[in-house]
Amino acid sequence: MELRNIAIIAHVDHGKTTLVDSLLRQSGLFRENQQVAERAMDNNDLERERGITILAKCTSIEWKGTRINIVDTPGHADFGGEVERILSMVDGVVLLVDAAEGPLPQTKFVVSKALAIGLKPMVVINKVDRPDARVNEVHDEVFDLFAALDATDDQLDFPTLFASGRQGWAVEKMEQVPNEEKDLTPLFDLVLRHVAPPQVDVEAPFTMLATILEANPYLGRILTGRIQSGRVKSNMAIKALRNDGSLIEQGRVTKILAFRGLERVPVEEAEAGDIVALAGLSKATVADTLADMVVTEALHARPIDPPTIAMTFSVNDSPLAGTEGDKVTSRMIRDRLMREIECNVAIRIKETDQKDSFEVAGRGELQLGILIETMRREGFELTISRPRVLFKMDESGARLEPIEEVQIDVDEQFSGTVVSKMSERKAELTDMRPSGGDKVRLTFLAPSRGLIGYHGEFLSDTRGTGMMNRIFNSYAPYKGAIQSRRTGVLVSNGKGDAVAYAMWKLQDRGPMIIVPGAKVYEGMIIGEHSKENDLDVNVLEGKKLTNVRASGKDDAIRLTPPLQLTLEKAIAYIDDDELVEVTPESIRLRKRYLDPNLRKRMAKKSED
């Protein structure tokens, strides 16, 4: 059977997974009455809740006697490492662009990678049924992007389709107004026509580059990739080679899994050009070459991108430790983190000088936030430090820090505020242009340090209407000190249950982040102070009852709703001397040192 291997790439939330849903349905993979979850490829709970793809996944469909292997890729920059490697195992890409938003930073990132390795993208302008769609302008913007990225003449001559992934149709011209007969046939046919079959040598010795890694409780490590040459059979002896050709391990193939629709089906044999998953090796990882025993040279692989941000994961040592989770020891946390790096190559774990703490480094706040959320759902209790960026040194010993390209779409009335706030964070405005209606598109180069914790403030400044997209750009010389959070916090001075009356009395001091009846302890942060200093307060004091009754004594207690802190907001909110306490049931903020006298001593020592 003929083969085609394609990846679907796009900026986050431009409709990749929804389009794959429609492709699967229309290929005849499901029965007419079969119940299939929406966004079938996002089978992880967090992916479903957040509406994002976190892990790259493969599927395959059959169309007119040809098997099409499709890889659904993450759109978020934090998971960009997966996208780069996946492009090396496909022969074509479908670039999805939102008909209203146009190309965004992640679009630029994935397109540059695809063009650099010589792929010729097919462009699908998706969501053309949106009321604010600007199809022609977006088409021109895509062409300009390709030109700016030094595309060849062949790559610039890209075919374009106009589609609605949710409604399940695509047309070659916008004039072809969809009716009931319209479907995704033009896209299926374009893939067969535009993407070349894999150019491989089936008779050569077996070689395969591992591209996706996962840990399976029954099969052990499973490595997915495209077979570059030869054939692989069950129980065949193979070896794993590093990029430099040195041997990692030898073993036998215990299972070959081929992708058939949403299922992975065991097969006895697979040949060059197909995308398969192999089990049987215990040490090989992403970017390693799996090969026949006679092969001595490794396949070329992209190095795994280094992490740019780190946090400290520690044992929960608060007075409420162990009351909500069942995995609380440092040994349990260490074992879980070691299991994570087995299947997540973008994360680095390092043990610190303190025996109960681990430094966890990754590509961004979202990636580490996903790991913390997964662990808390598994019953872990942790304390998490404020994220910090990882610096590099150049040859002369000067410090370099990561710089991100930030693209902001905002109503014109808020543009001044955004430019001002970004300037305070040492960002440089590189471009400013209208982007339809009253909106302006601002492009900045900003240090990653300055962006930690800014997103919530940005949404407040733009009344929730602004859109901010970030992507790693480069390392540049250190930009100098950046002011962190401007307000202090309200800190509990005792242990017990928060009392509504006490909270009501403290409302003038600043907004609360706890609800009445919440368990609090000395050193726990219960609200935001309206001034710059921290303030120890009593949130446990009830109303004094006397025999005297006077007008105004029994006024109703009216509390302002507390600030809702999600895990990501909490991590971005805290300062260097604060921690986030994460349990399966709660997210609390606390001071690193709970005792107020010790806090003062440590603050004085850090000033000295």
C-alpha positions as CSV (number, residue, x, y, z in Angstrom):
1,M,0.0,0.0,0.0
2,E,1.3,3.5,-0.8
3,L,2.2,5.8,2.1
4,R,2.1,9.5,2.8
5,N,3.5,11.0,6.1
6,I,2.3,14.5,7.0
7,A,2.3,16.7,10.1
8,I,-0.3,19.3,10.9
9,I,1.4,22.4,12.3
10,A,-0.1,25.7,13.5
11,H,-0.1,28.3,16.3
12,V,-2.0,27.3,19.5
13,D,-5.8,27.2,19.1
14,H,-5.9,27.5,15.4
15,G,-7.9,24.2,15.1
16,K,-5.4,21.4,14.4
17,T,-7.0,18.7,16.6
18,T,-10.5,19.7,15.5
19,L,-9.5,19.3,11.8
20,V,-8.0,15.9,12.5
21,D,-11.3,14.9,14.1
22,S,-13.1,15.7,10.8
23,L,-10.5,13.9,8.7
24,L,-10.9,10.8,10.9
25,R,-14.7,10.9,10.6
26,Q,-14.7,11.5,6.8
27,S,-12.1,8.8,6.0
28,G,-14.7,6.2,7.1
29,L,-12.7,5.2,10.2
30,F,-15.8,5.3,12.5
31,R,-19.2,3.7,12.1
32,E,-22.0,6.1,11.5
33,N,-23.5,5.6,14.9
34,Q,-20.2,5.4,16.8
35,Q,-19.8,7.8,19.7
36,V,-16.4,9.5,19.6
37,A,-15.3,12.2,21.9
38,E,-14.7,15.7,20.5
39,R,-11.0,16.3,19.9
40,A,-10.4,12.6,19.9
41,M,-6.6,13.0,19.7
42,D,-6.4,15.0,22.9
43,N,-6.9,11.9,25.2
44,N,-5.2,13.4,28.2
45,D,-7.4,14.9,31.0
46,L,-5.4,18.2,31.1
47,E,-5.5,18.5,27.3
48,R,-9.3,18.2,27.3
49,E,-9.7,20.7,30.2
50,R,-7.4,23.3,28.8
51,G,-8.2,22.8,25.1
52,I,-4.6,22.5,24.1
53,T,-2.4,19.7,22.7
54,I,0.5,18.8,25.1
55,L,1.9,15.6,23.5
56,A,2.4,15.0,19.8
57,K,0.3,12.0,18.6
58,C,0.1,9.9,15.5
59,T,-2.9,8.5,13.7
60,S,-3.5,7.1,10.2
61,I,-6.3,7.0,7.7
62,E,-6.8,5.3,4.4
63,W,-7.9,7.3,1.3
64,K,-8.2,5.9,-2.2
65,G,-5.9,3.0,-1.4
66,T,-3.2,5.1,0.2
67,R,-2.4,5.1,3.9
68,I,-1.8,8.7,5.3
69,N,0.1,8.9,8.6
70,I,-0.9,12.1,10.3
71,V,1.0,13.6,13.3
72,D,-1.0,16.1,15.4
73,T,1.6,18.5,16.9
74,P,1.4,20.8,20.0
75,G,0.9,24.5,19.1
76,H,2.4,25.9,22.3
77,A,5.9,27.3,22.3
78,D,6.7,25.4,25.6
79,F,6.3,22.1,23.7
80,G,8.0,23.4,20.6
81,G,10.9,20.9,21.0
82,E,8.5,18.1,19.9
83,V,7.5,20.0,16.8
84,E,11.0,20.4,15.5
85,R,11.8,16.7,15.8
86,I,8.5,15.5,14.3
87,L,9.1,17.5,11.1
88,S,12.1,15.3,10.5
89,M,9.9,12.2,10.2
90,V,7.3,13.5,7.7
91,D,7.4,14.3,4.0
92,G,4.9,17.1,4.0
93,V,3.1,19.6,6.3
94,V,-0.3,21.1,6.4
95,L,0.0,24.6,7.8
96,L,-3.2,25.8,9.5
97,V,-3.7,29.5,9.9
98,D,-6.7,31.2,11.6
99,A,-8.7,33.3,9.1
100,A,-9.1,36.1,11.6
101,E,-5.8,36.1,13.6
102,G,-3.4,35.3,10.8
103,P,0.1,34.1,11.3
104,L,1.3,34.4,14.9
105,P,4.7,33.8,16.6
106,Q,4.4,30.0,16.8
107,T,3.3,29.9,13.1
108,K,6.5,31.7,12.3
109,F,8.5,29.3,14.4
110,V,7.1,26.0,12.9
111,V,7.1,27.4,9.3
112,S,10.8,28.4,9.6
113,K,11.6,24.8,10.8
114,A,9.6,23.2,8.0
115,L,11.2,25.5,5.3
116,A,14.7,24.9,6.7
117,I,14.5,21.1,6.2
118,G,13.1,21.6,2.6
119,L,9.4,20.7,3.2
120,K,6.9,22.3,0.9
121,P,3.9,23.3,3.1
122,M,0.2,23.2,2.1
123,V,-1.6,26.1,3.6
124,V,-5.2,25.7,5.0
125,I,-6.8,29.0,6.0
126,N,-9.1,27.6,8.8
127,K,-12.2,29.1,10.5
128,V,-13.2,31.1,7.3
129,D,-16.8,30.9,8.7
130,R,-15.8,33.3,11.6
131,P,-17.7,36.7,11.3
132,D,-14.4,38.6,11.7
133,A,-12.5,36.4,9.1
134,R,-10.2,38.4,6.8
135,V,-9.3,35.7,4.4
136,N,-7.5,37.7,1.6
137,E,-5.3,39.7,4.1
138,V,-4.4,36.5,5.9
139,H,-3.4,34.8,2.7
140,D,-1.1,37.7,1.8
141,E,0.3,37.7,5.3
142,V,1.2,34.0,4.9
143,F,3.0,34.7,1.6
144,D,4.9,37.6,3.3
145,L,5.9,35.3,6.1
146,F,7.2,32.6,3.7
147,A,9.2,35.3,1.8
148,A,10.6,36.8,5.0
149,L,11.8,33.3,6.0
150,D,13.7,32.9,2.7
151,A,11.5,30.3,1.2
152,T,12.6,28.9,-2.2
153,D,10.5,29.5,-5.3
154,D,9.0,26.0,-5.0
155,Q,8.0,26.6,-1.3
156,L,6.5,30.0,-2.2
157,D,4.3,28.4,-4.8
158,F,2.2,26.8,-2.0
159,P,-1.3,25.4,-2.6
160,T,-4.0,27.0,-0.5
161,L,-7.4,25.7,0.7
162,F,-10.1,27.5,2.6
163,A,-11.7,25.5,5.3
164,S,-13.9,25.1,8.4
165,G,-12.4,22.3,10.5
166,R,-15.3,22.3,12.9
167,Q,-17.9,22.1,10.1
168,G,-15.8,19.6,8.2
169,W,-15.3,21.2,4.7
170,A,-12.6,22.7,2.6
171,V,-12.7,24.5,-0.8
172,E,-10.1,25.6,-3.3
173,K,-11.7,29.0,-3.9
174,M,-13.8,31.2,-1.5
175,E,-16.4,31.6,-4.2
176,Q,-17.4,28.0,-3.8
177,V,-19.9,28.7,-1.1
178,P,-20.2,25.4,0.9
179,N,-23.4,23.5,0.7
180,E,-24.4,20.1,2.2
181,E,-22.3,18.2,-0.3
182,K,-19.0,20.0,0.6
183,D,-16.5,18.0,2.7
184,L,-12.8,17.6,3.2
185,T,-12.2,15.6,-0.1
186,P,-10.1,18.6,-1.6
187,L,-7.7,18.3,1.4
188,F,-7.4,14.5,1.1
189,D,-6.7,14.8,-2.7
190,L,-4.2,17.6,-2.2
191,V,-2.2,15.5,0.2
192,L,-2.0,12.6,-2.3
193,R,-1.1,15.0,-5.1
194,H,1.3,17.4,-3.3
195,V,3.2,15.1,-0.9
196,A,5.7,12.7,-2.3
197,P,5.8,9.1,-1.1
198,P,8.7,8.4,1.3
199,Q,12.0,8.0,-0.6
200,V,13.5,5.0,1.2
201,D,15.6,1.8,0.6
202,V,13.7,-1.2,1.8
203,E,16.6,-3.6,1.2
204,A,19.2,-1.7,3.3
205,P,19.8,-2.6,7.0
206,F,17.2,-1.3,9.4
207,T,17.6,2.2,10.8
208,M,15.1,4.5,12.6
209,L,15.4,7.8,14.4
210,A,13.5,7.9,17.8
211,T,11.3,11.0,17.7
212,I,8.7,10.5,20.5
213,L,9.2,8.7,23.8
214,E,6.7,7.4,26.3
215,A,6.7,5.1,29.3
216,N,4.2,2.2,29.3
217,P,3.6,0.2,32.5
218,Y,3.4,-3.1,30.6
219,L,5.8,-2.6,27.6
220,G,8.4,-0.3,29.2
221,R,9.9,2.4,27.0
222,I,8.1,2.9,23.7
223,L,10.0,4.8,21.0
224,T,8.1,6.2,18.0
225,G,9.6,7.3,14.7
226,R,9.8,6.8,11.0
227,I,11.8,3.8,9.7
228,Q,14.4,5.3,7.5
229,S,15.7,2.1,5.8
230,G,15.2,-1.6,5.8
231,R,12.6,-3.7,7.7
232,V,12.1,-4.4,11.4
233,K,10.6,-7.7,12.7
234,S,9.4,-8.9,16.1
235,N,12.1,-10.4,18.2
236,M,14.8,-8.9,15.9
237,A,18.2,-8.0,17.6
238,I,18.8,-4.2,17.4
239,K,21.0,-1.6,19.0
240,A,20.7,2.0,20.0
241,L,23.4,4.6,18.9
242,R,24.1,8.1,20.2
243,N,24.4,11.0,17.7
244,D,28.2,10.5,17.6
245,G,27.8,6.8,16.7
246,S,28.7,5.4,20.2
247,L,26.7,2.4,21.5
248,I,24.0,3.0,24.1
249,E,22.6,-0.6,24.4
250,Q,21.6,-3.7,22.6
251,G,18.3,-5.5,22.8
252,R,15.5,-7.2,21.0
253,V,12.2,-5.8,19.6
254,T,9.5,-7.1,21.9
255,K,6.6,-5.3,20.2
256,I,6.0,-3.4,16.9
257,L,3.0,-1.1,17.1
258,A,1.5,0.4,13.9
259,F,-1.0,3.3,13.8
260,R,-4.4,2.4,12.5
261,G,-6.9,5.2,13.1
262,L,-6.9,6.0,16.8
263,E,-5.6,2.5,17.7
264,R,-2.1,1.2,17.9
265,V,-2.1,-2.3,16.4
266,P,0.6,-4.9,17.0
267,V,2.2,-6.1,13.7
268,E,4.9,-8.7,13.0
269,E,6.9,-6.6,10.5
270,A,7.2,-3.0,9.3
271,E,9.2,-1.5,6.5
272,A,10.9,1.8,5.6
273,G,8.7,4.8,5.2
274,D,6.2,3.8,7.9
275,I,5.8,5.4,11.3
276,V,5.8,2.8,14.1
277,A,6.3,2.5,17.8
278,L,8.9,0.0,19.1
279,A,9.3,-1.6,22.6
280,G,12.2,-3.6,23.9
281,L,15.0,-1.1,24.8
282,S,15.5,0.3,28.3
283,K,17.9,3.2,27.8
284,A,17.4,4.7,24.3
285,T,15.7,8.0,24.2
286,V,14.7,10.8,21.7
287,A,17.2,11.7,19.0
288,D,19.0,8.2,19.3
289,T,19.2,5.9,16.3
290,L,17.7,2.4,16.5
291,A,19.4,0.1,14.0
292,D,20.3,-3.3,12.8
293,M,23.4,-4.8,14.5
294,V,25.5,-4.2,11.4
295,V,25.0,-0.4,11.3
296,T,27.8,1.7,12.7
297,E,26.8,5.3,11.8
298,A,23.9,7.1,13.6
299,L,21.3,9.1,11.7
300,H,21.6,12.9,11.9
301,A,19.3,14.2,14.7
302,R,18.5,17.7,16.0
303,P,19.9,18.4,19.4
304,I,17.3,18.7,22.1
305,D,16.7,22.4,23.0
306,P,18.1,23.4,26.4
307,P,15.7,24.5,29.1
308,T,15.3,28.3,29.7
309,I,13.4,28.4,33.1
310,A,13.7,26.5,36.4
311,M,11.8,26.1,39.7
312,T,12.6,24.3,42.9
313,F,10.2,21.5,44.0
314,S,10.5,20.8,47.7
315,V,8.8,18.6,50.3
316,N,5.7,20.3,51.9
317,D,6.8,21.4,55.4
318,S,3.8,23.6,56.3
319,P,1.7,23.0,59.5
320,L,-1.0,21.4,57.2
321,A,1.4,19.0,55.5
322,G,0.1,15.5,55.0
323,T,-3.6,16.4,55.6
324,E,-4.7,16.3,52.0
325,G,-2.2,14.2,50.0
326,D,-0.7,10.7,50.5
327,K,2.6,11.2,48.6
328,V,4.6,13.6,50.8
329,T,8.2,12.3,51.2
330,S,11.2,13.5,49.3
331,R,11.9,9.9,48.1
332,M,8.4,9.7,46.5
333,I,8.9,13.1,44.8
334,R,12.3,12.1,43.6
335,D,11.1,8.8,42.1
336,R,8.2,10.6,40.4
337,L,10.5,13.2,38.8
338,M,12.9,10.5,37.6
339,R,10.0,8.7,36.0
340,E,9.1,12.1,34.3
341,I,12.4,12.6,32.7
342,E,12.2,9.0,31.2
343,C,9.4,10.1,29.0
344,N,9.8,13.9,28.8
345,V,13.1,14.8,27.2
346,A,12.6,18.6,27.5
347,I,12.8,18.6,31.3
348,R,16.0,18.4,33.4
349,I,16.1,17.4,37.0
350,K,19.0,18.3,39.4
351,E,19.3,17.5,43.1
352,T,20.1,20.6,45.2
353,D,22.3,21.0,48.3
354,Q,19.2,20.8,50.5
355,K,18.2,17.1,50.7
356,D,14.5,17.7,50.3
357,S,14.6,19.9,47.2
358,F,15.0,19.3,43.5
359,E,15.6,21.9,40.7
360,V,13.3,21.2,37.7
361,A,14.1,23.0,34.5
362,G,12.0,23.2,31.3
363,R,11.0,25.3,28.3
364,G,8.4,27.5,30.0
365,E,6.0,28.2,32.8
366,L,3.2,26.3,31.1
367,Q,5.3,23.1,30.7
368,L,6.3,23.0,34.3
369,G,2.7,24.0,35.4
370,I,1.4,20.9,33.6
371,L,3.9,18.7,35.4
372,I,2.9,20.2,38.8
373,E,-0.8,19.8,38.0
374,T,-0.3,16.2,37.0
375,M,1.6,15.4,40.2
376,R,-1.0,17.0,42.5
377,R,-3.7,14.9,40.8
378,E,-1.7,11.8,41.6
379,G,-1.8,12.7,45.3
380,F,1.5,14.6,45.7
381,E,2.0,17.5,48.1
382,L,4.8,20.0,47.1
383,T,6.1,23.4,47.7
384,I,7.1,25.3,44.5
385,S,9.5,28.3,44.3
386,R,9.2,31.3,42.0
387,P,10.3,30.5,38.4
388,R,13.7,31.9,37.5
389,V,15.4,32.1,34.1
390,L,18.6,30.2,33.3
391,F,21.5,32.4,32.3
392,K,24.4,31.5,30.0
393,M,27.9,32.9,29.9
394,D,29.6,33.9,26.6
395,E,33.4,33.5,25.8
396,S,34.3,36.8,27.6
397,G,32.4,35.8,30.8
398,A,29.5,38.2,30.3
399,R,26.1,37.0,31.4
400,L,23.5,36.2,28.7
401,E,19.7,35.9,29.3
402,P,16.9,34.4,27.2
403,I,15.0,36.9,25.1
404,E,11.5,36.2,23.8
405,E,9.6,37.7,20.8
406,V,6.2,38.8,22.2
407,Q,3.4,39.6,19.8
408,I,0.4,41.5,21.3
409,D,-3.0,42.1,19.7
410,V,-4.8,44.8,21.6
411,D,-7.5,47.5,21.2
412,E,-5.9,50.8,20.3
413,Q,-7.1,52.5,23.5
414,F,-5.0,50.1,25.6
415,S,-1.8,50.2,23.5
416,G,-0.2,53.0,25.5
417,T,-0.6,51.1,28.8
418,V,0.8,47.9,27.3
419,V,3.9,49.7,25.7
420,S,4.5,51.5,29.1
421,K,4.3,48.3,31.1
422,M,6.5,46.3,28.6
423,S,9.1,49.1,28.7
424,E,9.3,48.8,32.5
425,R,10.1,45.1,31.9
426,K,13.1,46.1,29.6
427,A,11.2,45.2,26.4
428,E,12.0,46.8,23.1
429,L,9.2,47.7,20.7
430,T,10.2,46.4,17.2
431,D,7.0,46.7,15.2
432,M,3.6,48.3,15.5
433,R,0.9,48.0,12.9
434,P,-2.9,47.9,12.6
435,S,-4.5,44.4,12.6
436,G,-8.1,44.9,11.6
437,G,-10.9,46.9,13.2
438,D,-9.6,49.1,16.1
439,K,-6.9,46.6,17.0
440,V,-3.1,47.1,16.9
441,R,-0.4,44.4,16.7
442,L,2.6,45.2,18.8
443,T,5.8,43.2,18.5
444,F,8.5,43.3,21.3
445,L,11.8,41.7,22.2
446,A,11.6,41.2,25.9
447,P,13.7,39.3,28.5
448,S,12.0,36.2,29.8
449,R,12.5,37.5,33.4
450,G,10.3,40.5,32.8
451,L,7.4,38.4,31.5
452,I,7.1,36.1,34.5
453,G,3.9,37.0,36.2
454,Y,2.9,39.7,33.6
455,H,0.1,37.8,31.9
456,G,-2.5,38.4,34.6
457,E,-1.7,42.1,34.8
458,F,-1.9,42.3,31.0
459,L,-5.4,40.9,31.0
460,S,-6.5,43.4,33.7
461,D,-4.9,46.3,31.8
462,T,-6.7,45.3,28.5
463,R,-10.1,44.4,30.2
464,G,-9.6,40.8,29.1
465,T,-9.6,41.7,25.4
466,G,-5.8,41.5,24.7
467,M,-4.0,38.5,23.2
468,M,-0.4,37.9,24.0
469,N,1.8,35.3,22.3
470,R,5.4,34.6,23.2
471,I,8.2,32.5,21.7
472,F,11.9,32.1,22.5
473,N,14.1,34.3,20.2
474,S,17.7,34.3,21.3
475,Y,20.2,34.9,24.2
476,A,21.3,38.5,24.7
477,P,23.4,40.4,27.2
478,Y,21.8,40.9,30.7
479,K,19.4,43.8,30.6
480,G,19.7,44.9,34.2
481,A,17.4,44.8,37.2
482,I,13.6,44.6,36.7
483,Q,11.2,45.6,39.4
484,S,9.0,42.6,40.5
485,R,5.6,42.8,42.1
486,R,4.8,46.2,43.5
487,T,2.4,45.3,46.3
488,G,3.1,43.6,49.6
489,V,1.0,40.7,51.0
490,L,-1.2,40.1,54.0
491,V,0.2,37.3,56.1
492,S,-1.6,35.4,58.8
493,N,-0.1,35.6,62.3
494,G,-1.9,32.5,63.7
495,K,-3.2,29.0,63.0
496,G,-6.9,28.1,62.7
497,D,-10.0,28.7,60.5
498,A,-10.4,32.1,58.9
499,V,-13.3,34.1,60.4
500,A,-15.7,36.1,58.1
501,Y,-15.8,39.0,60.6
502,A,-12.0,39.4,60.7
503,M,-11.8,39.2,56.9
504,W,-14.5,41.9,56.7
505,K,-12.5,44.2,59.0
506,L,-9.3,43.6,56.9
507,Q,-10.9,44.3,53.5
508,D,-9.7,47.9,53.5
509,R,-6.1,46.6,53.6
510,G,-6.5,44.8,50.2
511,P,-8.2,42.0,48.4
512,M,-8.3,38.5,50.0
513,I,-7.3,35.2,48.3
514,I,-9.0,32.9,50.8
515,V,-12.6,32.3,51.7
516,P,-14.2,32.3,55.2
517,G,-13.6,29.0,57.0
518,A,-10.4,28.3,55.1
519,K,-7.6,26.7,57.2
520,V,-4.7,29.1,57.7
521,Y,-1.4,29.0,59.6
522,E,1.3,31.5,60.8
523,G,3.2,32.7,57.7
524,M,0.5,31.8,55.2
525,I,-0.4,34.6,52.7
526,I,-4.2,35.3,52.9
527,G,-4.5,38.4,50.8
528,E,-2.8,41.2,48.8
529,H,-1.7,44.4,50.7
530,S,-2.7,47.7,49.0
531,K,0.8,49.1,50.0
532,E,4.3,48.0,49.2
533,N,5.1,46.4,52.5
534,D,4.0,43.0,53.9
535,L,1.6,43.1,56.9
536,D,1.0,40.4,59.5
537,V,-2.7,40.3,60.3
538,N,-5.1,38.4,62.5
539,V,-7.7,36.6,60.4
540,L,-9.0,34.4,63.3
541,E,-10.6,37.1,65.5
542,G,-14.3,36.7,66.0
543,K,-16.9,39.3,66.9
544,K,-16.9,40.2,70.7
545,L,-20.4,39.5,72.1
546,T,-21.7,41.8,74.9
547,N,-25.0,42.5,76.5
548,V,-25.1,46.0,75.1
549,R,-27.1,46.5,71.9
550,A,-26.7,49.7,69.8
551,S,-27.7,50.6,66.2
552,G,-25.0,49.7,63.7
553,K,-23.6,46.9,65.9
554,D,-25.2,44.1,63.9
555,D,-24.5,45.3,60.4
556,A,-24.4,42.4,57.8
557,I,-21.0,41.2,56.9
558,R,-20.5,41.8,53.2
559,L,-17.3,40.3,51.8
560,T,-15.8,41.1,48.4
561,P,-15.3,37.9,46.4
562,P,-11.7,36.7,46.8
563,L,-9.0,36.7,44.0
564,Q,-9.1,33.4,42.2
565,L,-5.6,32.0,41.9
566,T,-5.0,29.1,39.5
567,L,-1.8,27.2,39.7
568,E,-0.1,29.2,36.9
569,K,-1.3,32.5,38.4
570,A,0.0,31.5,41.9
571,I,3.4,30.5,40.6
572,A,3.7,33.7,38.6
573,Y,2.4,35.9,41.5
574,I,4.8,34.9,44.3
575,D,8.1,36.7,45.1
576,D,11.5,35.3,45.8
577,D,10.8,34.9,49.5
578,E,7.5,33.1,49.0
579,L,6.4,29.6,48.0
580,V,3.3,27.9,46.5
581,E,2.0,25.0,48.6
582,V,0.3,22.5,46.2
583,T,-1.9,19.7,47.4
584,P,-4.5,17.5,45.7
585,E,-7.2,19.8,47.2
586,S,-5.7,23.2,47.7
587,I,-3.3,25.8,46.3
588,R,-2.0,28.0,49.1
589,L,0.6,30.8,49.1
590,R,3.1,31.1,52.0
591,K,6.2,32.8,53.1
592,R,9.4,30.7,52.7
593,Y,10.1,31.4,56.5
594,L,6.9,31.0,58.5
595,D,8.2,32.6,61.7
596,P,8.0,36.5,61.4
597,N,11.2,37.0,63.5
598,L,13.2,34.6,61.3
599,R,11.8,36.3,58.2
600,K,13.1,39.7,59.4
601,R,16.5,38.2,60.2
602,M,16.8,36.6,56.7
603,A,15.6,39.8,55.0
604,K,18.3,41.8,56.8
605,K,20.9,39.2,55.9
606,S,20.0,39.3,52.2
607,E,20.3,43.2,52.3
608,D,23.7,42.9,53.8
